[in-house]
Amino acid sequence: MTNDRLDVQRVIAASPSDIFAVLSDPQGHVAIDASGMLMDATGERVRAAGDTFVVHMDREALGDFPMGKYDVTVTIASLVPDQEISWTILGRVRPQIGHVYGYRLEPADDGATTVTSFYDWSEIHEEWREKGIFPVIAEESLRATLGILDRTVRRGYPLATAR
């Protein structure tokens, strides 16, 4: 971990393609969110950098800023099927924040996958850096999301027909 980035890992007993199927689906993001802020999503499965979808948020879950319910647009920054996905968020705050979230997937023993979740705020707008509020999402929340991802994939989400 650096001063402006969090990385957490978990080995999940599933293939990179099964895990990526969850991570490339807007509803998958809602299903695995440990922060409690992601309420729903609108949009199609992402397939390339530049693809977008909308996430319907409720900031009250964190209890830190009274933002209530709002929408953000997720823009895919990088996407390599079964290996990596990252995204930025376009929200209603100005200037835009500029933080990046993502996952890296690496094959592990016995068909499992080492999943690294990362949260990078190294390129945030200086106005946000001066506020001293980062990281907004704690390391524990990233770890919890990996646990939920593990459980979600093991339970068969998404259905094979959705891939």
Disulfide bonds with the S-S distance in Angstrom:
none
